[in-house]
Amino acid sequence: MSDEKDKLPVIPTNGEAEFAVQDTESYQDLLAKDRVETIEEIKRGLESVKRQRGKPATAFFREFFAEKGITERE
C-alpha cells in the first residue's frame, strides 16, 4: 500500500525548479478534475448565450482596445 506522501509531486532542483514529477494516478485525477471544470465553464457560457447575455466578440474587442488605447494595425 502506498503512502500519501508518495503521491506528492517531486520537484528536482538545481537552485531553481524546472519541472515536477508526479505519479500517474495523481496526474490522471488532476486531468479529470480539470476536464470537469472546463465542461462546467462551457455549459455556463452556453447558458449565458441562450439567455442572450453577453456581446459579440467584435463589439467586446472594439471596446477593449479603445479602453486600453490599442489601435488597429494597418
PDB file of N, CA, C and O in Angstrom:
ATOM      1  N   MET A   1       0.850  -1.174   0.000  1.00  0.00           N
ATOM      2  CA  MET A   1       0.000   0.000   0.000  1.00  0.00           C
ATOM      3  C   MET A   1       0.900   1.243   0.000  1.00  0.00           C
ATOM      4  O   MET A   1       1.852   1.330   0.776  1.00  0.00           O
ATOM      5  N   SER A   2       0.589   2.200  -0.877  1.00  0.00           N
ATOM      6  CA  SER A   2       1.444   3.377  -0.966  1.00  0.00           C
ATOM      7  C   SER A   2       1.016   4.424   0.054  1.00  0.00           C
ATOM      8  O   SER A   2      -0.159   4.547   0.399  1.00  0.00           O
ATOM      9  N   ASP A   3       1.972   5.143   0.505  1.00  0.00           N
ATOM     10  CA  ASP A   3       1.776   6.207   1.468  1.00  0.00           C
ATOM     11  C   ASP A   3       1.322   7.461   0.716  1.00  0.00           C
ATOM     12  O   ASP A   3       1.743   7.686  -0.418  1.00  0.00           O
ATOM     13  N   GLU A   4       0.463   8.284   1.342  1.00  0.00           N
ATOM     14  CA  GLU A   4       0.025   9.533   0.714  1.00  0.00           C
ATOM     15  C   GLU A   4       1.221  10.414   0.372  1.00  0.00           C
ATOM     16  O   GLU A   4       1.182  11.174  -0.596  1.00  0.00           O
ATOM     17  N   LYS A   5       2.268  10.313   1.157  1.00  0.00           N
ATOM     18  CA  LYS A   5       3.485  11.090   0.911  1.00  0.00           C
ATOM     19  C   LYS A   5       4.086  10.730  -0.453  1.00  0.00           C
ATOM     20  O   LYS A   5       4.707  11.568  -1.107  1.00  0.00           O
ATOM     21  N   ASP A   6       3.892   9.459  -0.877  1.00  0.00           N
ATOM     22  CA  ASP A   6       4.409   9.012  -2.169  1.00  0.00           C
ATOM     23  C   ASP A   6       3.695   9.689  -3.339  1.00  0.00           C
ATOM     24  O   ASP A   6       4.224   9.712  -4.450  1.00  0.00           O
ATOM     25  N   LYS A   7       2.509  10.236  -3.108  1.00  0.00           N
ATOM     26  CA  LYS A   7       1.728  10.848  -4.181  1.00  0.00           C
ATOM     27  C   LYS A   7       2.056  12.323  -4.383  1.00  0.00           C
ATOM     28  O   LYS A   7       1.572  12.936  -5.334  1.00  0.00           O
ATOM     29  N   LEU A   8       2.860  12.894  -3.511  1.00  0.00           N
ATOM     30  CA  LEU A   8       3.231  14.293  -3.668  1.00  0.00           C
ATOM     31  C   LEU A   8       4.171  14.440  -4.856  1.00  0.00           C
ATOM     32  O   LEU A   8       5.017  13.575  -5.085  1.00  0.00           O
ATOM     33  N   PRO A   9       4.034  15.529  -5.618  1.00  0.00           N
ATOM     34  CA  PRO A   9       4.947  15.742  -6.744  1.00  0.00           C
ATOM     35  C   PRO A   9       6.384  15.874  -6.262  1.00  0.00           C
ATOM     36  O   PRO A   9       6.642  16.419  -5.188  1.00  0.00           O
ATOM     37  N   VAL A  10       7.301  15.380  -7.048  1.00  0.00           N
ATOM     38  CA  VAL A  10       8.725  15.516  -6.766  1.00  0.00           C
ATOM     39  C   VAL A  10       9.241  16.618  -7.674  1.00  0.00           C
ATOM     40  O   VAL A  10       9.010  16.592  -8.883  1.00  0.00           O
ATOM     41  N   ILE A  11       9.933  17.575  -7.100  1.00  0.00           N
ATOM     42  CA  ILE A  11      10.435  18.699  -7.885  1.00  0.00           C
ATOM     43  C   ILE A  11      11.950  18.722  -7.804  1.00  0.00           C
ATOM     44  O   ILE A  11      12.520  19.285  -6.869  1.00  0.00           O
ATOM     45  N   PRO A  12      12.616  18.097  -8.804  1.00  0.00           N
ATOM     46  CA  PRO A  12      14.076  18.129  -8.826  1.00  0.00           C
ATOM     47  C   PRO A  12      14.567  19.555  -9.061  1.00  0.00           C
ATOM     48  O   PRO A  12      14.054  20.257  -9.933  1.00  0.00           O
ATOM     49  N   THR A  13      15.534  19.971  -8.304  1.00  0.00           N
ATOM     50  CA  THR A  13      16.024  21.338  -8.485  1.00  0.00           C
ATOM     51  C   THR A  13      17.542  21.370  -8.515  1.00  0.00           C
ATOM     52  O   THR A  13      18.232  20.508  -7.972  1.00  0.00           O
ATOM     53  N   ASN A  14      18.011  22.389  -9.165  1.00  0.00           N
ATOM     54  CA  ASN A  14      19.430  22.725  -9.141  1.00  0.00           C
ATOM     55  C   ASN A  14      19.462  24.236  -8.914  1.00  0.00           C
ATOM     56  O   ASN A  14      19.992  25.004  -9.716  1.00  0.00           O
ATOM     57  N   GLY A  15      18.871  24.624  -7.788  1.00  0.00           N
ATOM     58  CA  GLY A  15      18.749  26.043  -7.491  1.00  0.00           C
ATOM     59  C   GLY A  15      17.410  26.609  -7.920  1.00  0.00           C
ATOM     60  O   GLY A  15      16.912  27.551  -7.306  1.00  0.00           O
ATOM     61  N   GLU A  16      16.817  26.044  -8.974  1.00  0.00           N
ATOM     62  CA  GLU A  16      15.552  26.546  -9.497  1.00  0.00           C
ATOM     63  C   GLU A  16      14.744  25.376 -10.042  1.00  0.00           C
ATOM     64  O   GLU A  16      15.276  24.530 -10.760  1.00  0.00           O
ATOM     65  N   ALA A  17      13.446  25.327  -9.698  1.00  0.00           N
ATOM     66  CA  ALA A  17      12.590  24.239 -10.180  1.00  0.00           C
ATOM     67  C   ALA A  17      12.318  24.425 -11.671  1.00  0.00           C
ATOM     68  O   ALA A  17      11.886  25.494 -12.103  1.00  0.00           O
ATOM     69  N   GLU A  18      12.573  23.384 -12.445  1.00  0.00           N
ATOM     70  CA  GLU A  18      12.322  23.450 -13.880  1.00  0.00           C
ATOM     71  C   GLU A  18      11.165  22.549 -14.292  1.00  0.00           C
ATOM     72  O   GLU A  18      10.522  22.795 -15.313  1.00  0.00           O
ATOM     73  N   PHE A  19      10.893  21.507 -13.508  1.00  0.00           N
ATOM     74  CA  PHE A  19       9.786  20.614 -13.811  1.00  0.00           C
ATOM     75  C   PHE A  19       9.401  19.847 -12.560  1.00  0.00           C
ATOM     76  O   PHE A  19      10.162  19.806 -11.593  1.00  0.00           O
ATOM     77  N   ALA A  20       8.217  19.236 -12.574  1.00  0.00           N
ATOM     78  CA  ALA A  20       7.756  18.421 -11.454  1.00  0.00           C
ATOM     79  C   ALA A  20       7.422  17.033 -11.977  1.00  0.00           C
ATOM     80  O   ALA A  20       6.973  16.875 -13.112  1.00  0.00           O
ATOM     81  N   VAL A  21       7.645  16.035 -11.141  1.00  0.00           N
ATOM     82  CA  VAL A  21       7.339  14.651 -11.485  1.00  0.00           C
ATOM     83  C   VAL A  21       6.227  14.198 -10.542  1.00  0.00           C
ATOM     84  O   VAL A  21       6.322  14.364  -9.326  1.00  0.00           O
ATOM     85  N   GLN A  22       5.176  13.626 -11.118  1.00  0.00           N
ATOM     86  CA  GLN A  22       4.022  13.220 -10.334  1.00  0.00           C
ATOM     87  C   GLN A  22       3.620  11.813 -10.735  1.00  0.00           C
ATOM     88  O   GLN A  22       3.803  11.427 -11.890  1.00  0.00           O
ATOM     89  N   ASP A  23       3.069  11.027  -9.793  1.00  0.00           N
ATOM     90  CA  ASP A  23       2.672   9.673 -10.152  1.00  0.00           C
ATOM     91  C   ASP A  23       1.478   9.713 -11.117  1.00  0.00           C
ATOM     92  O   ASP A  23       0.704  10.671 -11.119  1.00  0.00           O
ATOM     93  N   THR A  24       1.342   8.686 -11.916  1.00  0.00           N
ATOM     94  CA  THR A  24       0.344   8.633 -12.983  1.00  0.00           C
ATOM     95  C   THR A  24      -1.068   8.796 -12.455  1.00  0.00           C
ATOM     96  O   THR A  24      -1.856   9.548 -13.028  1.00  0.00           O
ATOM     97  N   GLU A  25      -1.400   8.115 -11.385  1.00  0.00           N
ATOM     98  CA  GLU A  25      -2.768   8.174 -10.846  1.00  0.00           C
ATOM     99  C   GLU A  25      -3.134   9.589 -10.415  1.00  0.00           C
ATOM    100  O   GLU A  25      -4.231  10.063 -10.711  1.00  0.00           O
ATOM    101  N   SER A  26      -2.232  10.260  -9.724  1.00  0.00           N
ATOM    102  CA  SER A  26      -2.500  11.638  -9.285  1.00  0.00           C
ATOM    103  C   SER A  26      -2.631  12.574 -10.482  1.00  0.00           C
ATOM    104  O   SER A  26      -3.477  13.469 -10.491  1.00  0.00           O
ATOM    105  N   TYR A  27      -1.791  12.363 -11.486  1.00  0.00           N
ATOM    106  CA  TYR A  27      -1.854  13.195 -12.691  1.00  0.00           C
ATOM    107  C   TYR A  27      -3.172  12.983 -13.420  1.00  0.00           C
ATOM    108  O   TYR A  27      -3.785  13.946 -13.881  1.00  0.00           O
ATOM    109  N   GLN A  28      -3.618  11.729 -13.532  1.00  0.00           N
ATOM    110  CA  GLN A  28      -4.890  11.434 -14.186  1.00  0.00           C
ATOM    111  C   GLN A  28      -6.045  12.068 -13.410  1.00  0.00           C
ATOM    112  O   GLN A  28      -6.986  12.585 -14.014  1.00  0.00           O
ATOM    113  N   ASP A  29      -5.982  12.033 -12.081  1.00  0.00           N
ATOM    114  CA  ASP A  29      -7.014  12.681 -11.261  1.00  0.00           C
ATOM    115  C   ASP A  29      -7.050  14.178 -11.532  1.00  0.00           C
ATOM    116  O   ASP A  29      -8.123  14.769 -11.653  1.00  0.00           O
ATOM    117  N   LEU A  30      -5.885  14.781 -11.624  1.00  0.00           N
ATOM    118  CA  LEU A  30      -5.793  16.211 -11.905  1.00  0.00           C
ATOM    119  C   LEU A  30      -6.396  16.539 -13.266  1.00  0.00           C
ATOM    120  O   LEU A  30      -7.138  17.512 -13.397  1.00  0.00           O
ATOM    121  N   LEU A  31      -6.086  15.738 -14.275  1.00  0.00           N
ATOM    122  CA  LEU A  31      -6.649  15.946 -15.609  1.00  0.00           C
ATOM    123  C   LEU A  31      -8.167  15.803 -15.604  1.00  0.00           C
ATOM    124  O   LEU A  31      -8.869  16.589 -16.241  1.00  0.00           O
ATOM    125  N   ALA A  32      -8.679  14.796 -14.883  1.00  0.00           N
ATOM    126  CA  ALA A  32     -10.120  14.578 -14.815  1.00  0.00           C
ATOM    127  C   ALA A  32     -10.819  15.777 -14.167  1.00  0.00           C
ATOM    128  O   ALA A  32     -11.859  16.224 -14.651  1.00  0.00           O
ATOM    129  N   LYS A  33     -10.256  16.295 -13.082  1.00  0.00           N
ATOM    130  CA  LYS A  33     -10.843  17.466 -12.415  1.00  0.00           C
ATOM    131  C   LYS A  33     -10.826  18.672 -13.341  1.00  0.00           C
ATOM    132  O   LYS A  33     -11.800  19.422 -13.408  1.00  0.00           O
ATOM    133  N   ASP A  34      -9.719  18.862 -14.056  1.00  0.00           N
ATOM    134  CA  ASP A  34      -9.609  19.979 -14.982  1.00  0.00           C
ATOM    135  C   ASP A  34     -10.644  19.871 -16.097  1.00  0.00           C
ATOM    136  O   ASP A  34     -11.247  20.866 -16.499  1.00  0.00           O
ATOM    137  N   ARG A  35     -10.841  18.653 -16.587  1.00  0.00           N
ATOM    138  CA  ARG A  35     -11.824  18.440 -17.648  1.00  0.00           C
ATOM    139  C   ARG A  35     -13.239  18.755 -17.164  1.00  0.00           C
ATOM    140  O   ARG A  35     -14.009  19.398 -17.878  1.00  0.00           O
ATOM    141  N   VAL A  36     -13.583  18.308 -15.963  1.00  0.00           N
ATOM    142  CA  VAL A  36     -14.912  18.582 -15.401  1.00  0.00           C
ATOM    143  C   VAL A  36     -15.110  20.089 -15.248  1.00  0.00           C
ATOM    144  O   VAL A  36     -16.169  20.612 -15.593  1.00  0.00           O
ATOM    145  N   GLU A  37     -14.098  20.788 -14.733  1.00  0.00           N
ATOM    146  CA  GLU A  37     -14.198  22.245 -14.578  1.00  0.00           C
ATOM    147  C   GLU A  37     -14.376  22.933 -15.924  1.00  0.00           C
ATOM    148  O   GLU A  37     -15.166  23.869 -16.048  1.00  0.00           O
ATOM    149  N   THR A  38     -13.642  22.471 -16.931  1.00  0.00           N
ATOM    150  CA  THR A  38     -13.745  23.066 -18.268  1.00  0.00           C
ATOM    151  C   THR A  38     -15.138  22.866 -18.842  1.00  0.00           C
ATOM    152  O   THR A  38     -15.718  23.795 -19.403  1.00  0.00           O
ATOM    153  N   ILE A  39     -15.677  21.665 -18.706  1.00  0.00           N
ATOM    154  CA  ILE A  39     -17.017  21.377 -19.215  1.00  0.00           C
ATOM    155  C   ILE A  39     -18.048  22.251 -18.509  1.00  0.00           C
ATOM    156  O   ILE A  39     -18.964  22.764 -19.152  1.00  0.00           O
ATOM    157  N   GLU A  40     -17.912  22.427 -17.205  1.00  0.00           N
ATOM    158  CA  GLU A  40     -18.845  23.283 -16.458  1.00  0.00           C
ATOM    159  C   GLU A  40     -18.770  24.726 -16.943  1.00  0.00           C
ATOM    160  O   GLU A  40     -19.800  25.389 -17.072  1.00  0.00           O
ATOM    161  N   GLU A  41     -17.572  25.216 -17.210  1.00  0.00           N
ATOM    162  CA  GLU A  41     -17.423  26.587 -17.722  1.00  0.00           C
ATOM    163  C   GLU A  41     -18.072  26.737 -19.092  1.00  0.00           C
ATOM    164  O   GLU A  41     -18.721  27.748 -19.362  1.00  0.00           O
ATOM    165  N   ILE A  42     -17.905  25.760 -19.945  1.00  0.00           N
ATOM    166  CA  ILE A  42     -18.526  25.795 -21.273  1.00  0.00           C
ATOM    167  C   ILE A  42     -20.041  25.797 -21.138  1.00  0.00           C
ATOM    168  O   ILE A  42     -20.722  26.548 -21.836  1.00  0.00           O
ATOM    169  N   LYS A  43     -20.577  24.964 -20.247  1.00  0.00           N
ATOM    170  CA  LYS A  43     -22.029  24.931 -20.020  1.00  0.00           C
ATOM    171  C   LYS A  43     -22.541  26.285 -19.560  1.00  0.00           C
ATOM    172  O   LYS A  43     -23.582  26.753 -20.022  1.00  0.00           O
ATOM    173  N   ARG A  44     -21.797  26.925 -18.632  1.00  0.00           N
ATOM    174  CA  ARG A  44     -22.214  28.255 -18.159  1.00  0.00           C
ATOM    175  C   ARG A  44     -22.208  29.263 -19.306  1.00  0.00           C
ATOM    176  O   ARG A  44     -23.107  30.096 -19.419  1.00  0.00           O
ATOM    177  N   GLY A  45     -21.196  29.180 -20.143  1.00  0.00           N
ATOM    178  CA  GLY A  45     -21.118  30.087 -21.285  1.00  0.00           C
ATOM    179  C   GLY A  45     -22.264  29.880 -22.257  1.00  0.00           C
ATOM    180  O   GLY A  45     -22.841  30.847 -22.753  1.00  0.00           O
ATOM    181  N   LEU A  46     -22.599  28.626 -22.535  1.00  0.00           N
ATOM    182  CA  LEU A  46     -23.709  28.335 -23.445  1.00  0.00           C
ATOM    183  C   LEU A  46     -25.042  28.795 -22.867  1.00  0.00           C
ATOM    184  O   LEU A  46     -25.897  29.296 -23.598  1.00  0.00           O
ATOM    185  N   GLU A  47     -25.224  28.627 -21.559  1.00  0.00           N
ATOM    186  CA  GLU A  47     -26.449  29.112 -20.907  1.00  0.00           C
ATOM    187  C   GLU A  47     -26.549  30.628 -21.034  1.00  0.00           C
ATOM    188  O   GLU A  47     -27.627  31.169 -21.280  1.00  0.00           O
ATOM    189  N   SER A  48     -25.431  31.297 -20.868  1.00  0.00           N
ATOM    190  CA  SER A  48     -25.399  32.747 -20.988  1.00  0.00           C
ATOM    191  C   SER A  48     -25.809  33.182 -22.395  1.00  0.00           C
ATOM    192  O   SER A  48     -26.549  34.151 -22.562  1.00  0.00           O
ATOM    193  N   VAL A  49     -25.327  32.462 -23.397  1.00  0.00           N
ATOM    194  CA  VAL A  49     -25.682  32.775 -24.781  1.00  0.00           C
ATOM    195  C   VAL A  49     -27.182  32.546 -25.001  1.00  0.00           C
ATOM    196  O   VAL A  49     -27.847  33.355 -25.649  1.00  0.00           O
ATOM    197  N   LYS A  50     -27.704  31.458 -24.467  1.00  0.00           N
ATOM    198  CA  LYS A  50     -29.144  31.172 -24.604  1.00  0.00           C
ATOM    199  C   LYS A  50     -29.986  32.289 -24.008  1.00  0.00           C
ATOM    200  O   LYS A  50     -31.039  32.632 -24.546  1.00  0.00           O
ATOM    201  N   ARG A  51     -29.525  32.856 -22.900  1.00  0.00           N
ATOM    202  CA  ARG A  51     -30.264  33.940 -22.243  1.00  0.00           C
ATOM    203  C   ARG A  51     -29.963  35.296 -22.880  1.00  0.00           C
ATOM    204  O   ARG A  51     -30.435  36.335 -22.418  1.00  0.00           O
ATOM    205  N   GLN A  52     -29.173  35.263 -23.944  1.00  0.00           N
ATOM    206  CA  GLN A  52     -28.767  36.461 -24.681  1.00  0.00           C
ATOM    207  C   GLN A  52     -28.050  37.467 -23.793  1.00  0.00           C
ATOM    208  O   GLN A  52     -28.254  38.676 -23.902  1.00  0.00           O
ATOM    209  N   ARG A  53     -27.203  36.939 -22.912  1.00  0.00           N
ATOM    210  CA  ARG A  53     -26.367  37.785 -22.072  1.00  0.00           C
ATOM    211  C   ARG A  53     -24.981  37.792 -22.701  1.00  0.00           C
ATOM    212  O   ARG A  53     -24.492  36.750 -23.136  1.00  0.00           O
ATOM    213  N   GLY A  54     -24.376  38.907 -22.749  1.00  0.00           N
ATOM    214  CA  GLY A  54     -23.062  38.997 -23.373  1.00  0.00           C
ATOM    215  C   GLY A  54     -23.139  39.849 -24.622  1.00  0.00           C
ATOM    216  O   GLY A  54     -24.143  40.509 -24.888  1.00  0.00           O
ATOM    217  N   LYS A  55     -22.059  39.819 -25.382  1.00  0.00           N
ATOM    218  CA  LYS A  55     -22.000  40.623 -26.603  1.00  0.00           C
ATOM    219  C   LYS A  55     -21.130  39.918 -27.623  1.00  0.00           C
ATOM    220  O   LYS A  55     -20.311  39.073 -27.263  1.00  0.00           O
ATOM    221  N   PRO A  56     -21.298  40.257 -28.893  1.00  0.00           N
ATOM    222  CA  PRO A  56     -20.448  39.657 -29.922  1.00  0.00           C
ATOM    223  C   PRO A  56     -18.968  39.984 -29.669  1.00  0.00           C
ATOM    224  O   PRO A  56     -18.641  41.041 -29.129  1.00  0.00           O
ATOM    225  N   ALA A  57     -18.096  39.076 -30.062  1.00  0.00           N
ATOM    226  CA  ALA A  57     -16.653  39.258 -29.844  1.00  0.00           C
ATOM    227  C   ALA A  57     -16.148  40.543 -30.492  1.00  0.00           C
ATOM    228  O   ALA A  57     -15.300  41.232 -29.924  1.00  0.00           O
ATOM    229  N   THR A  58     -16.661  40.868 -31.673  1.00  0.00           N
ATOM    230  CA  THR A  58     -16.181  42.092 -32.348  1.00  0.00           C
ATOM    231  C   THR A  58     -16.474  43.322 -31.506  1.00  0.00           C
ATOM    232  O   THR A  58     -15.639  44.221 -31.408  1.00  0.00           O
ATOM    233  N   ALA A  59     -17.659  43.369 -30.893  1.00  0.00           N
ATOM    234  CA  ALA A  59     -18.009  44.511 -30.039  1.00  0.00           C
ATOM    235  C   ALA A  59     -17.136  44.528 -28.785  1.00  0.00           C
ATOM    236  O   ALA A  59     -16.665  45.585 -28.365  1.00  0.00           O
ATOM    237  N   PHE A  60     -16.925  43.365 -28.195  1.00  0.00           N
ATOM    238  CA  PHE A  60     -16.085  43.284 -26.999  1.00  0.00           C
ATOM    239  C   PHE A  60     -14.682  43.808 -27.295  1.00  0.00           C
ATOM    240  O   PHE A  60     -14.162  44.652 -26.566  1.00  0.00           O
ATOM    241  N   PHE A  61     -14.069  43.299 -28.376  1.00  0.00           N
ATOM    242  CA  PHE A  61     -12.696  43.692 -28.679  1.00  0.00           C
ATOM    243  C   PHE A  61     -12.604  45.156 -29.080  1.00  0.00           C
ATOM    244  O   PHE A  61     -11.622  45.817 -28.745  1.00  0.00           O
ATOM    245  N   ARG A  62     -13.585  45.674 -29.777  1.00  0.00           N
ATOM    246  CA  ARG A  62     -13.582  47.097 -30.124  1.00  0.00           C
ATOM    247  C   ARG A  62     -13.551  47.930 -28.842  1.00  0.00           C
ATOM    248  O   ARG A  62     -12.752  48.859 -28.723  1.00  0.00           O
ATOM    249  N   GLU A  63     -14.416  47.599 -27.885  1.00  0.00           N
ATOM    250  CA  GLU A  63     -14.460  48.328 -26.615  1.00  0.00           C
ATOM    251  C   GLU A  63     -13.178  48.122 -25.803  1.00  0.00           C
ATOM    252  O   GLU A  63     -12.639  49.064 -25.223  1.00  0.00           O
ATOM    253  N   PHE A  64     -12.704  46.886 -25.772  1.00  0.00           N
ATOM    254  CA  PHE A  64     -11.498  46.565 -25.006  1.00  0.00           C
ATOM    255  C   PHE A  64     -10.301  47.346 -25.534  1.00  0.00           C
ATOM    256  O   PHE A  64      -9.567  47.962 -24.762  1.00  0.00           O
ATOM    257  N   PHE A  65     -10.103  47.318 -26.857  1.00  0.00           N
ATOM    258  CA  PHE A  65      -8.968  48.029 -27.451  1.00  0.00           C
ATOM    259  C   PHE A  65      -9.075  49.529 -27.232  1.00  0.00           C
ATOM    260  O   PHE A  65      -8.074  50.193 -26.963  1.00  0.00           O
ATOM    261  N   ALA A  66     -10.283  50.064 -27.346  1.00  0.00           N
ATOM    262  CA  ALA A  66     -10.472  51.500 -27.123  1.00  0.00           C
ATOM    263  C   ALA A  66     -10.144  51.854 -25.675  1.00  0.00           C
ATOM    264  O   ALA A  66      -9.491  52.862 -25.407  1.00  0.00           O
ATOM    265  N   GLU A  67     -10.599  51.021 -24.752  1.00  0.00           N
ATOM    266  CA  GLU A  67     -10.354  51.242 -23.323  1.00  0.00           C
ATOM    267  C   GLU A  67      -8.858  51.196 -22.990  1.00  0.00           C
ATOM    268  O   GLU A  67      -8.378  51.953 -22.146  1.00  0.00           O
ATOM    269  N   LYS A  68      -8.135  50.308 -23.658  1.00  0.00           N
ATOM    270  CA  LYS A  68      -6.703  50.141 -23.396  1.00  0.00           C
ATOM    271  C   LYS A  68      -5.831  51.037 -24.268  1.00  0.00           C
ATOM    272  O   LYS A  68      -4.609  51.047 -24.116  1.00  0.00           O
ATOM    273  N   GLY A  69      -6.441  51.785 -25.174  1.00  0.00           N
ATOM    274  CA  GLY A  69      -5.678  52.671 -26.047  1.00  0.00           C
ATOM    275  C   GLY A  69      -4.910  51.928 -27.129  1.00  0.00           C
ATOM    276  O   GLY A  69      -3.888  52.411 -27.615  1.00  0.00           O
ATOM    277  N   ILE A  70      -5.403  50.757 -27.503  1.00  0.00           N
ATOM    278  CA  ILE A  70      -4.739  49.940 -28.531  1.00  0.00           C
ATOM    279  C   ILE A  70      -5.362  50.288 -29.872  1.00  0.00           C
ATOM    280  O   ILE A  70      -6.583  50.260 -30.026  1.00  0.00           O
ATOM    281  N   THR A  71      -4.503  50.620 -30.854  1.00  0.00           N
ATOM    282  CA  THR A  71      -5.018  50.963 -32.180  1.00  0.00           C
ATOM    283  C   THR A  71      -4.866  49.780 -33.127  1.00  0.00           C
ATOM    284  O   THR A  71      -3.999  48.923 -32.952  1.00  0.00           O
ATOM    285  N   GLU A  72      -5.716  49.758 -34.114  1.00  0.00           N
ATOM    286  CA  GLU A  72      -5.696  48.674 -35.107  1.00  0.00           C
ATOM    287  C   GLU A  72      -4.500  48.840 -36.016  1.00  0.00           C
ATOM    288  O   GLU A  72      -4.175  49.952 -36.431  1.00  0.00           O
ATOM    289  N   ARG A  73      -3.839  47.725 -36.329  1.00  0.00           N
ATOM    290  CA  ARG A  73      -2.725  47.751 -37.273  1.00  0.00           C
ATOM    291  C   ARG A  73      -3.278  47.789 -38.688  1.00  0.00           C
ATOM    292  O   ARG A  73      -4.330  47.220 -38.978  1.00  0.00           O
ATOM    293  N   GLU A  74      -2.564  48.457 -39.544  1.00  0.00           N
ATOM    294  CA  GLU A  74      -2.989  48.520 -40.947  1.00  0.00           C
ATOM    295  C   GLU A  74      -2.096  47.715 -41.825  1.00  0.00           C
ATOM    296  O   GLU A  74      -2.309  47.657 -43.036  1.00  0.00           O
TER     297      GLU A  74
END
